[in-house]
Amino acid sequence: MAQKKSVDEIWKELNARPAPRMAAAGGIPNLPGISSITRTVPKASAPAQVQVEEEALSASREAARKAAAAYDPAKAGIAVDDLTSYVASMQRTINCLADPDRSTRRQAAVTLQTKIMQGDAATPAANASMLQALVCGPLLVPLVNMMQDVVEKCRVIAVELLLHAARTITDLSPLLPVLVPELLKRMGHLP
């Protein structure tokens, strides 16, 4: 039979601290399997292909900015003042396309599509010449950026707006130097 222990012995056993258990590879005491050792893995250098793609992406964005800044709305038959006032009526929506919040970008893309294609109380629908001046000018960079958005709806709307513009406008030549590299990158290979 088991030997009876006195109250003092039992009290000493209860209050005695057990030796801390260590995990196999220098872990945290009393938490087996969890290590407090932090390893830093050196960042691998990017392959040449990734670097080339990043350079092409930055060159494409720079080309889009230059093309948008250099486009003259008079080529589309629109006065600069008319284009400026039209863009000013939807500038907040254009700015929201670059917002970090996904839902804000998606809602701005839907609103922009509605304003351009159907119009609303403050902004009439864009006619062919206004659409030419918009898509080749101030909307070129936001549309190119929307084509790379993580939100699928934003990408879809960007393509829909560009398709609508391609069907409506007469001169696509200002868009091609910017859009062809983006579409090529999106498709992943030469057509």
Accessible surface in RSA format (square Angstrom, percent):
REM  Atomic radii and reference values for relative SASA: ProtOr
REM  Chains: A
REM  Algorithm: Lee & Richards
REM  Probe-radius: 1.40
REM  Slices: 20
REM RES _ NUM      All-atoms   Total-Side   Main-Chain    Non-polar    All polar
REM                ABS   REL    ABS   REL    ABS   REL    ABS   REL    ABS   REL
RES MET A   1   242.25 125.5 156.32 103.5  85.93 204.6 135.96 115.6 106.29 140.8
RES ALA A   2    97.43  89.6  64.66  99.8  32.77  74.5  74.56 105.0  22.86  60.6
RES GLN A   3   162.94  91.1 138.73 101.4  24.21  57.6  50.86 108.3 112.08  85.0
RES LYS A   4   193.37  94.3 167.78 102.9  25.59  60.9 116.92 105.2  76.46  81.4
RES LYS A   5   110.06  53.7  86.48  53.1  23.57  56.1  56.99  51.3  53.07  56.5
RES SER A   6    59.86  50.6  47.09  62.8  12.76  29.4  51.65 110.0   8.21  11.5
RES VAL A   7   122.92  80.9 120.53 109.1   2.40   5.8 121.06 105.2   1.87   5.1
RES ASP A   8   101.89  71.4  99.62  99.2   2.28   5.4  21.56  50.7  80.33  80.1
RES GLU A   9    89.61  51.4  87.50  66.2   2.10   5.0  32.81  63.5  56.79  46.4
RES ILE A  10    81.51  46.4  81.51  60.7   0.00   0.0  81.51  58.7   0.00   0.0
RES TRP A  11   160.13  64.3 159.30  77.1   0.83   1.9 138.46  73.8  21.67  35.2
RES LYS A  12   148.39  72.4 140.70  86.3   7.69  18.3  87.84  79.1  60.55  64.5
RES GLU A  13   101.43  58.2  81.49  61.7  19.94  47.5  44.09  85.3  57.34  46.8
RES LEU A  14   131.44  73.2 103.31  73.9  28.13  70.7 105.52  74.1  25.92  69.8
RES ASN A  15    86.29  59.5  61.65  59.6  24.63  59.3  29.24  70.4  57.05  55.1
RES ALA A  16    64.51  59.3  43.32  66.9  21.19  48.2  54.07  76.1  10.44  27.7
RES ARG A  17   224.89  94.4 196.10 100.0  28.79  68.5  70.50  96.3 154.40  93.6
RES PRO A  18   117.43  85.6  96.08  87.6  21.35  77.6 107.47  88.7   9.96  61.9
RES ALA A  19    86.21  79.3  62.85  97.0  23.35  53.1  69.13  97.4  17.08  45.2
RES PRO A  20    85.13  62.0  69.32  63.2  15.81  57.5  71.55  59.1  13.58  84.4
RES ARG A  21   152.52  64.0 146.62  74.7   5.89  14.0  68.76  94.0  83.76  50.8
RES MET A  22   117.72  61.0  89.39  59.2  28.33  67.5  84.14  71.5  33.58  44.5
RES ALA A  23    11.63  10.7   3.27   5.0   8.36  19.0   5.90   8.3   5.73  15.2
RES ALA A  24   117.02 107.6  67.07 103.5  49.95 113.6  80.27 113.0  36.76  97.4
RES ALA A  25    75.59  69.5  61.56  95.0  14.03  31.9  72.49 102.1   3.10   8.2
RES GLY A  26    37.37  46.1   0.00   N/A  37.37  46.1  25.47  69.9  11.90  26.6
RES GLY A  27     4.45   5.5   0.00   N/A   4.45   5.5   0.27   0.7   4.19   9.4
RES ILE A  28    60.58  34.5  59.63  44.4   0.94   2.3  60.56  43.6   0.01   0.0
RES PRO A  29    67.04  48.9  60.23  54.9   6.81  24.8  60.23  49.7   6.81  42.3
RES ASN A  30    98.99  68.3  87.23  84.3  11.75  28.3  24.76  59.6  74.23  71.7
RES LEU A  31    87.58  48.8  86.70  62.0   0.88   2.2  87.58  61.5   0.00   0.0
RES PRO A  32    80.20  58.4  62.62  57.1  17.58  63.9  62.98  52.0  17.22 107.0
RES GLY A  33    72.61  89.5   0.00   N/A  72.61  89.5  38.44 105.5  34.17  76.5
RES ILE A  34    88.37  50.3  86.13  64.2   2.23   5.4  88.37  63.6   0.00   0.0
RES SER A  35    56.41  47.7  33.72  45.0  22.69  52.3  30.95  65.9  25.45  35.7
RES SER A  36    74.72  63.1  47.17  62.9  27.55  63.5  31.97  68.1  42.75  59.9
RES ILE A  37   116.57  66.3  92.28  68.7  24.29  58.5  96.94  69.8  19.63  53.3
RES THR A  38   122.70  87.3  93.69  95.0  29.01  69.1  68.37  91.8  54.33  82.1
RES ARG A  39   194.07  81.5 168.10  85.7  25.97  61.8  69.66  95.2 124.41  75.4
RES THR A  40   129.32  92.0 104.38 105.8  24.94  59.4  74.62 100.2  54.71  82.7
RES VAL A  41   110.86  73.0  86.47  78.3  24.39  58.8  87.49  76.0  23.37  63.4
RES PRO A  42   117.48  85.6  96.85  88.3  20.63  75.0 109.01  90.0   8.47  52.6
RES LYS A  43   201.21  98.2 165.68 101.7  35.53  84.6 116.16 104.6  85.05  90.6
RES ALA A  44    87.96  80.9  63.46  97.9  24.50  55.7  72.99 102.8  14.97  39.7
RES SER A  45   103.12  87.1  76.63 102.3  26.48  61.0  52.05 110.8  51.06  71.5
RES ALA A  46    43.10  39.6  26.28  40.6  16.82  38.3  30.70  43.2  12.41  32.9
RES PRO A  47    86.73  63.2  75.23  68.6  11.50  41.8  86.73  71.6   0.00   0.0
RES ALA A  48    74.64  68.6  64.80 100.0   9.84  22.4  66.58  93.8   8.06  21.3
RES GLN A  49   114.75  64.2 110.20  80.5   4.54  10.8  48.55 103.3  66.19  50.2
RES VAL A  50    58.60  38.6  58.60  53.1   0.00   0.0  58.60  50.9   0.00   0.0
RES GLN A  51    86.54  48.4  85.53  62.5   1.02   2.4  19.02  40.5  67.52  51.2
RES VAL A  52    87.36  57.5  86.65  78.4   0.71   1.7  86.65  75.3   0.71   1.9
RES GLU A  53    82.48  47.4  79.72  60.3   2.76   6.6  24.68  47.7  57.80  47.2
RES GLU A  54   102.55  58.9  96.42  72.9   6.13  14.6  38.75  74.9  63.80  52.1
RES GLU A  55   117.97  67.7 112.48  85.1   5.49  13.1  46.09  89.2  71.87  58.7
RES ALA A  56    55.69  51.2  45.00  69.4  10.69  24.3  52.98  74.6   2.71   7.2
RES LEU A  57    44.95  25.0  43.62  31.2   1.33   3.3  44.95  31.6   0.00   0.0
RES SER A  58    67.84  57.3  59.77  79.8   8.07  18.6  47.13 100.4  20.70  29.0
RES ALA A  59    60.98  56.1  49.49  76.4  11.49  26.1  57.24  80.6   3.73   9.9
RES SER A  60     8.43   7.1   3.42   4.6   5.01  11.5   8.05  17.1   0.38   0.5
RES ARG A  61    81.86  34.4  80.65  41.1   1.21   2.9  14.36  19.6  67.50  40.9
RES GLU A  62    79.88  45.9  79.88  60.4   0.00   0.0  33.52  64.8  46.36  37.8
RES ALA A  63    40.29  37.0  32.52  50.2   7.77  17.7  37.31  52.5   2.98   7.9
RES ALA A  64     0.62   0.6   0.62   1.0   0.00   0.0   0.62   0.9   0.00   0.0
RES ARG A  65   118.40  49.7 113.41  57.8   4.99  11.9  46.55  63.6  71.85  43.5
RES LYS A  66   132.01  64.4 125.84  77.2   6.18  14.7  78.15  70.3  53.86  57.4
RES ALA A  67    30.08  27.7  17.65  27.2  12.43  28.3  26.06  36.7   4.03  10.7
RES ALA A  68    20.10  18.5   9.82  15.2  10.28  23.4  10.10  14.2  10.00  26.5
RES ALA A  69    90.41  83.1  51.11  78.9  39.30  89.4  62.31  87.8  28.09  74.4
RES ALA A  70    81.42  74.9  50.48  77.9  30.95  70.4  61.31  86.3  20.11  53.3
RES TYR A  71    23.62  11.0   7.08   4.0  16.54  43.0   9.35   7.0  14.27  17.6
RES ASP A  72    62.68  43.9  59.59  59.3   3.08   7.3  21.49  50.6  41.19  41.1
RES PRO A  73    13.49   9.8  13.49  12.3   0.00   0.0  13.49  11.1   0.00   0.0
RES ALA A  74    65.17  59.9  46.23  71.4  18.94  43.1  48.60  68.4  16.57  43.9
RES LYS A  75   155.46  75.8 114.08  70.0  41.38  98.5  76.59  68.9  78.87  84.0
RES ALA A  76    15.89  14.6   0.00   0.0  15.89  36.2   8.07  11.4   7.82  20.7
RES GLY A  77    65.00  80.2   0.00   N/A  65.00  80.2  36.36  99.8  28.64  64.1
RES ILE A  78    18.90  10.8  14.90  11.1   4.00   9.6  17.34  12.5   1.56   4.2
RES ALA A  79    57.47  52.8  41.55  64.1  15.92  36.2  52.25  73.6   5.22  13.8
RES VAL A  80    89.70  59.0  86.29  78.1   3.41   8.2  86.29  75.0   3.41   9.2
RES ASP A  81   113.79  79.7 107.53 107.0   6.26  14.8  31.05  73.1  82.74  82.5
RES ASP A  82    76.69  53.7  74.44  74.1   2.24   5.3  11.33  26.7  65.36  65.2
RES LEU A  83    17.22   9.6  17.22  12.3   0.00   0.0  17.22  12.1   0.00   0.0
RES THR A  84    81.57  58.0  76.25  77.3   5.31  12.7  67.04  90.0  14.53  22.0
RES SER A  85    70.95  60.0  59.09  78.9  11.85  27.3  48.37 103.0  22.58  31.6
RES TYR A  86    18.58   8.7  14.05   8.0   4.53  11.8  18.58  14.0   0.00   0.0
RES VAL A  87    17.80  11.7  17.80  16.1   0.00   0.0  17.80  15.5   0.00   0.0
RES ALA A  88    67.84  62.4  44.93  69.3  22.90  52.1  48.92  68.9  18.92  50.1
RES SER A  89    47.69  40.3  19.10  25.5  28.59  65.9  30.69  65.4  17.00  23.8
RES MET A  90     2.21   1.1   0.00   0.0   2.21   5.3   2.21   1.9   0.00   0.0
RES GLN A  91    72.17  40.4  71.81  52.5   0.36   0.9  37.20  79.2  34.97  26.5
RES ARG A  92   191.24  80.3 184.34  94.0   6.89  16.4  75.54 103.2 115.70  70.1
RES THR A  93    14.88  10.6  12.17  12.3   2.71   6.5   3.92   5.3  10.96  16.6
RES ILE A  94    16.98   9.7  12.93   9.6   4.06   9.8  12.93   9.3   4.06  11.0
RES ASN A  95    90.45  62.4  75.79  73.2  14.66  35.3  28.83  69.4  61.61  59.6
RES CYS A  96    22.19  16.8  19.94  22.2   2.26   5.3   3.53   8.9  18.67  20.1
RES LEU A  97    14.98   8.3   5.10   3.7   9.88  24.8   5.20   3.7   9.78  26.3
RES ALA A  98    90.36  83.1  58.81  90.8  31.54  71.8  67.78  95.5  22.58  59.8
RES ASP A  99    46.78  32.8  41.22  41.0   5.57  13.2   5.46  12.8  41.32  41.2
RES PRO A 100   122.89  89.6  96.62  88.1  26.27  95.5 106.03  87.5  16.85 104.8
RES ASP A 101    72.63  50.9  64.74  64.4   7.90  18.7  28.40  66.8  44.23  44.1
RES ARG A 102   137.16  57.6 136.30  69.5   0.86   2.0  51.13  69.9  86.03  52.1
RES SER A 103    52.61  44.5  49.61  66.2   3.00   6.9  32.42  69.0  20.19  28.3
RES THR A 104    43.53  31.0  37.43  37.9   6.11  14.6  24.39  32.8  19.15  28.9
RES ARG A 105    28.17  11.8  28.17  14.4   0.00   0.0  10.18  13.9  17.99  10.9
RES ARG A 106   104.45  43.9 104.45  53.2   0.00   0.0  17.25  23.6  87.20  52.8
RES GLN A 107   110.16  61.6 109.35  79.9   0.81   1.9  44.62  95.0  65.54  49.7
RES ALA A 108     6.30   5.8   1.66   2.6   4.65  10.6   5.84   8.2   0.46   1.2
RES ALA A 109     0.00   0.0   0.00   0.0   0.00   0.0   0.00   0.0   0.00   0.0
RES VAL A 110    50.39  33.2  50.27  45.5   0.12   0.3  50.27  43.7   0.12   0.3
RES THR A 111    41.23  29.3  37.68  38.2   3.55   8.5  30.65  41.2  10.58  16.0
RES LEU A 112     0.00   0.0   0.00   0.0   0.00   0.0   0.00   0.0   0.00   0.0
RES GLN A 113    33.58  18.8  33.58  24.5   0.01   0.0   7.15  15.2  26.43  20.0
RES THR A 114    53.07  37.7  51.13  51.8   1.94   4.6  36.13  48.5  16.95  25.6
RES LYS A 115    24.80  12.1  24.80  15.2   0.00   0.0   6.45   5.8  18.35  19.5
RES ILE A 116     2.13   1.2   1.49   1.1   0.64   1.5   1.49   1.1   0.64   1.7
RES MET A 117    58.20  30.1  36.54  24.2  21.66  51.6  21.13  18.0  37.06  49.1
RES GLN A 118   138.16  77.3 108.99  79.7  29.17  69.5  39.48  84.0  98.68  74.8
RES GLY A 119    13.91  17.2   0.00   N/A  13.91  17.2   2.99   8.2  10.92  24.5
RES ASP A 120    67.54  47.3  40.11  39.9  27.44  64.9  37.42  88.1  30.12  30.0
RES ALA A 121   118.46 108.9  68.97 106.4  49.49 112.6  81.98 115.4  36.48  96.6
RES ALA A 122    78.43  72.1  47.16  72.8  31.27  71.1  57.09  80.4  21.34  56.5
RES THR A 123     0.37   0.3   0.16   0.2   0.22   0.5   0.37   0.5   0.00   0.0
RES PRO A 124    91.24  66.5  83.98  76.6   7.26  26.4  90.95  75.1   0.28   1.8
RES ALA A 125    47.37  43.6  28.38  43.8  18.99  43.2  28.38  40.0  18.99  50.3
RES ALA A 126    13.76  12.6   0.07   0.1  13.69  31.1   1.00   1.4  12.75  33.8
RES ASN A 127    92.66  63.9  80.85  78.1  11.81  28.4  42.29 101.8  50.37  48.7
RES ALA A 128    44.76  41.2  38.52  59.4   6.25  14.2  38.73  54.5   6.04  16.0
RES SER A 129    37.02  31.3  30.07  40.1   6.95  16.0  23.49  50.0  13.53  19.0
RES MET A 130    20.38  10.6  20.38  13.5   0.00   0.0  20.38  17.3   0.00   0.0
RES LEU A 131     1.26   0.7   1.26   0.9   0.00   0.0   1.26   0.9   0.00   0.0
RES GLN A 132    10.28   5.7  10.28   7.5   0.00   0.0   7.81  16.6   2.47   1.9
RES ALA A 133     0.00   0.0   0.00   0.0   0.00   0.0   0.00   0.0   0.00   0.0
RES LEU A 134     0.00   0.0   0.00   0.0   0.00   0.0   0.00   0.0   0.00   0.0
RES VAL A 135     1.97   1.3   1.97   1.8   0.00   0.0   1.97   1.7   0.00   0.0
RES CYS A 136     1.00   0.8   0.00   0.0   1.00   2.3   0.08   0.2   0.92   1.0
RES GLY A 137     2.79   3.4   0.00   N/A   2.79   3.4   2.79   7.7   0.00   0.0
RES PRO A 138    51.32  37.4  31.09  28.3  20.23  73.5  41.75  34.5   9.57  59.5
RES LEU A 139     0.13   0.1   0.13   0.1   0.00   0.0   0.13   0.1   0.00   0.0
RES LEU A 140     0.30   0.2   0.30   0.2   0.00   0.0   0.30   0.2   0.00   0.0
RES VAL A 141    32.21  21.2  32.21  29.2   0.00   0.0  32.21  28.0   0.00   0.0
RES PRO A 142    22.54  16.4  17.97  16.4   4.57  16.6  22.54  18.6   0.00   0.0
RES LEU A 143     0.74   0.4   0.74   0.5   0.00   0.0   0.74   0.5   0.00   0.0
RES VAL A 144     1.01   0.7   1.01   0.9   0.00   0.0   1.01   0.9   0.00   0.0
RES ASN A 145    62.27  42.9  54.87  53.0   7.39  17.8  24.55  59.1  37.72  36.5
RES MET A 146     4.40   2.3   2.83   1.9   1.57   3.7   4.33   3.7   0.07   0.1
RES MET A 147     6.92   3.6   5.26   3.5   1.66   4.0   5.71   4.9   1.22   1.6
RES GLN A 148    44.21  24.7  19.13  14.0  25.08  59.7  20.58  43.8  23.63  17.9
RES ASP A 149    18.45  12.9   8.74   8.7   9.71  23.0   9.16  21.6   9.29   9.3
RES VAL A 150   102.75  67.6  81.99  74.2  20.76  50.0  86.59  75.2  16.16  43.8
RES VAL A 151    11.01   7.2   9.93   9.0   1.08   2.6  11.01   9.6   0.00   0.0
RES GLU A 152   115.42  66.3 110.65  83.7   4.77  11.4  28.82  55.7  86.59  70.7
RES LYS A 153    96.79  47.2  92.19  56.6   4.59  10.9  42.19  38.0  54.59  58.2
RES CYS A 154     0.68   0.5   0.68   0.8   0.00   0.0   0.00   0.0   0.68   0.7
RES ARG A 155    58.80  24.7  58.57  29.9   0.23   0.5  10.95  15.0  47.86  29.0
RES VAL A 156    61.10  40.2  57.30  51.9   3.80   9.2  60.91  52.9   0.19   0.5
RES ILE A 157     0.29   0.2   0.29   0.2   0.00   0.0   0.29   0.2   0.00   0.0
RES ALA A 158     0.00   0.0   0.00   0.0   0.00   0.0   0.00   0.0   0.00   0.0
RES VAL A 159    64.69  42.6  64.41  58.3   0.28   0.7  64.68  56.2   0.01   0.0
RES GLU A 160    70.63  40.6  67.66  51.2   2.98   7.1  28.21  54.6  42.42  34.6
RES LEU A 161     2.97   1.7   2.40   1.7   0.57   1.4   2.40   1.7   0.57   1.5
RES LEU A 162    18.11  10.1  15.37  11.0   2.74   6.9  15.74  11.1   2.36   6.4
RES LEU A 163    87.63  48.8  87.45  62.6   0.18   0.5  87.60  61.5   0.03   0.1
RES HIS A 164    46.32  25.3  46.32  32.2   0.00   0.0  28.90  29.8  17.42  20.3
RES ALA A 165     0.00   0.0   0.00   0.0   0.00   0.0   0.00   0.0   0.00   0.0
RES ALA A 166    43.27  39.8  28.10  43.4  15.18  34.5  28.30  39.9  14.98  39.7
RES ARG A 167   181.71  76.3 142.82  72.8  38.89  92.6  73.40 100.3 108.30  65.6
RES THR A 168    46.88  33.3  28.73  29.1  18.15  43.2  26.87  36.1  20.01  30.2
RES ILE A 169    11.77   6.7   0.00   0.0  11.77  28.4   0.91   0.7  10.86  29.5
RES THR A 170   136.05  96.8  98.22  99.6  37.83  90.2  79.52 106.8  56.53  85.5
RES ASP A 171    66.50  46.6  64.17  63.9   2.33   5.5  24.62  57.9  41.88  41.8
RES LEU A 172    62.10  34.6  57.65  41.2   4.45  11.2  57.65  40.5   4.45  12.0
RES SER A 173    65.59  55.4  55.81  74.5   9.78  22.5  43.54  92.7  22.05  30.9
RES PRO A 174    31.59  23.0  19.32  17.6  12.27  44.6  30.28  25.0   1.32   8.2
RES LEU A 175     4.12   2.3   4.12   2.9   0.00   0.0   4.12   2.9   0.00   0.0
RES LEU A 176    90.92  50.6  90.16  64.5   0.76   1.9  90.44  63.5   0.49   1.3
RES PRO A 177    87.14  63.5  66.90  61.0  20.25  73.6  79.34  65.5   7.81  48.5
RES VAL A 178     0.94   0.6   0.63   0.6   0.31   0.7   0.94   0.8   0.00   0.0
RES LEU A 179    17.20   9.6  17.20  12.3   0.00   0.0  17.20  12.1   0.00   0.0
RES VAL A 180    81.44  53.6  80.29  72.7   1.16   2.8  80.86  70.3   0.58   1.6
RES PRO A 181    55.38  40.4  49.10  44.8   6.28  22.8  51.35  42.4   4.04  25.1
RES GLU A 182     4.19   2.4   2.81   2.1   1.38   3.3   0.40   0.8   3.79   3.1
RES LEU A 183    72.43  40.3  72.43  51.8   0.00   0.0  72.43  50.9   0.00   0.0
RES LEU A 184    63.29  35.2  58.98  42.2   4.31  10.8  61.76  43.4   1.53   4.1
RES LYS A 185    80.60  39.3  58.58  35.9  22.02  52.4  53.79  48.4  26.81  28.6
RES ARG A 186   138.47  58.1 110.40  56.3  28.07  66.8  32.89  45.0 105.57  64.0
RES MET A 187   119.77  62.0  94.30  62.4  25.47  60.6  85.83  73.0  33.94  45.0
RES GLY A 188    61.71  76.1   0.00   N/A  61.71  76.1  29.99  82.3  31.73  71.1
RES HIS A 189   125.06  68.4 116.10  80.7   8.97  22.9  94.65  97.5  30.42  35.4
RES LEU A 190   137.46  76.6 122.15  87.4  15.32  38.5 122.15  85.8  15.32  41.2
RES PRO A 191   150.92 110.0  84.67  77.2  66.25 240.8 118.44  97.8  32.48 201.9
END  Absolute sums over single chains surface
CHAIN  1 A    12904.1      10576.3       2327.8       8027.6       4876.5
END  Absolute sums over all chains
TOTAL         12904.1      10576.3       2327.8       8027.6       4876.5
